[in-house]
Amino acid sequence: MIRLLISRVLAAIPLMLMVATLVFFLAQLNPVDPAATIMGDDADLESLAEKRAELGIDRPLVVQYWDWLNSAVVGDLGTNWFNGEEITTELRDRIPVTLSMVFGSLIVALAIGSAFGVLAALKAGRWTDRTITVASSLGLAVPNFWIGLVLAYYVGVKLQWLPAIWPTTRPDSLARWVEALILPCVALGISASAAIARQARSSMIGVLQRDYVRTALAKGLPVRRVVSRHAIRNAAIPVVTLAGFQTSALIGGSIFVEFVFNVPGLGRFGVDAILRQNMPALLGFVLVTAAVVVIVNIILDLSYAWLNPKVRPE
């Protein structure tokens, strides 16, 4: 397991460098001039030239990239061109919000999807299985931001059970933090749970047809014991693999859900950086997002190796 962890971490380093390089040069294709955006439409050419020099975007692209990379290696991601704040400070305030929402929604997706997937497999061919299959198909078709709008209106506004939007001030307790995240996590997790339910059902049906499961049942062992001790662990391997892909999708989907619930997370920060061609903020956003995806996939690789010893390095 340690060798696997070291190999995955070493492989992540060039990946992060490649992502940063690609995003930096692709962002230059954006026709928006950040100096013109900052100075306004009435700025003259001389003022714009001075602003570009102040931002450092009048230099060759290779020089700009090299300077940024040298600073990023030591943890300095630069300054926000529009408000003067340190990018690391802004990201530090937003990362916990987005990570809480993504991992909360992943827990929701795994809990709901795995439970209904196993239930459908145990009731294969019956009305319970058909109902869960149809519900999973609907869950895959409905976008998460629409689910968020429905939850915000009925649960947050009509019933007032939970906050419809993020509090204007930072939650001062863990209870308020969790309360504010419940609806966004459910909105994100429902769509992901549909895919996990279908995968869990298919995997569990395959495992239940294995000889060792049939032998255990033939010996009179209770179905619950056979499923919990023998079937679930083997059936979980493809579900864990799918969870890695779903985590990346949840990070992308969180952008839309953050706008629905007014959550001050990374998604809104990244969209604003793209629209304004705010290069330091954009690169910081991409690096943090890529790092989260890499870390999650490393954790899932370790989980996969724990579940299936055959994939462990010799």
PyMOL commands that set and color helices and strands:
alter all, ss='L'
color gray80, all
select helices_A, chain A and resi 2-27+34-39+45-55+61-73+87-122+127-141+144-158+174-208+211-218+223-261+266-276+279-307+309-311
alter helices_A, ss='H'
color red, helices_A
deselect
rebuild
show_as cartoon
